[in-house]
């Protein structure tokens, strides 16, 4: 809705609209609804949680560096490995992918913002507050100590009377709410707000992977929400969903959790696939080989992700028929993943490859993720799984897939898109040192764990006896954590220095292919001066080099002129809002009220939440309406 044309604002020397006062200062970050700022908040927050989880892992590795070490007690060790898994999965790696999606999906489809900007802000703040609530459990009586999968009946009140399990259940329930609303927001945005001419099969592969991921979230998180709610009812009101003594079924938790848990693997890895599908073509100077097969295989992965959950339960006594069925589906789901790997290799084949830091991380992803996939096929066989179950072999496998795979891909994405987000270049020489330390350290941490697992070392043990043959492998793993830590610290330092005084990037430093590179670096608040008009795949490349894709420049110009004539009403900029932050804070504080059974405070905060939501709905569109010429000298 237009609210009237405003006077032209001052402009800077690159012809961009200088942001008005309401878009400056720390308060503007608390009230922002700009998808790019929220994307940055997601990335920064998930990085903080990643560092937190890394510290937890570092302490665990110090504890296991030698036999009979007593650096931390068994109880603290249980809390560390539980919070490490919870933090990495729910607060670090998955939100990092959502942050990249938040920032770049609208830019890549030519949209001004997400469909529901305030809902986007609400999703972020709910996620951030849920992380604070979970981490605060270390201060208020002890963190969860039941593993990141929280198997029943370990979570029952009789087996675990402290508040740690309550923090787990409430924190993940709140986090899931934020993730669900963001997923629905991104789905609506991608379906409805694409630029003129951008059909579904002209969208960048990254956007496709995000779309599939968001559908996975919508279908996978409700089973987890149900399971969390049932445990909360068991612990708070004495219901018997998971208490075998009262007729409950402890195995039901495993089914509900892993119906969520295995799609969660693809919720984490599909955005990483999308990043790789953008980085490799950009630095091979070739279009993505087999684009349609990459997209269709992603859809197939999303569908099959719900058909493999019981391979996490081969040793629970489900029987040979069930185990055989899930072994087959697990092997089958490896096929579309293999298709993607071969498509990326074919994109590299014959390309003019530039070995930038982003490209090096992408290549490391191919090697690391393939290694993790191979051990995954090994674990898909029930006889082998029966031997390796709950050993460090499994730890090595899922870290190669979820840690090495997703983490290395997101490193590639940060090096690729940092110039677009900041207008500055990261130092490539330093970047190659970061690559060597992070990738080398990663493999030194986790590759020996395959062997120590096959030698019988179980996961989740606080110490071990000397003479079992595990000492060398554990020492190597701990040395690897030091190397990775040095690489991570250099990376963070280089990012800060580049942001403060890095080389200016320009709008398109990589000569890239997709629409986000057609606007300034960093993009203006409204993303594009004029709505992009798309006439083919790799829209920005086709506009720069029409002869390379046999495009007709006259057709492009005519389409743009026709669209501009039809849409000359200017640009709407959504207004700031406090209500998403207030509503999220009410949910956050309400979580503490529920954990400590303070029902009067819970009711009060429920009232604050309802008032905030009504005020949010009645706030109207707000914002400003400008015309494109106001953004130019």
PyMOL commands that set and color helices and strands:
alter all, ss='L'
color gray80, all
select helices_A, chain A and resi 21-23+26-31+35-63+74-108+117-136+164-192+200-202+205-237+244-246+250-284+291-307+309-316+320-348+357-379+382-388+392-422+428-454+471-501+515-518+539-544+546-549+553-566+579-595+599-618+628-631
alter helices_A, ss='H'
color red, helices_A
select strands_A, chain A and resi 571-573+624-626
alter strands_A, ss='S'
color yellow, strands_A
deselect
rebuild
show_as cartoon
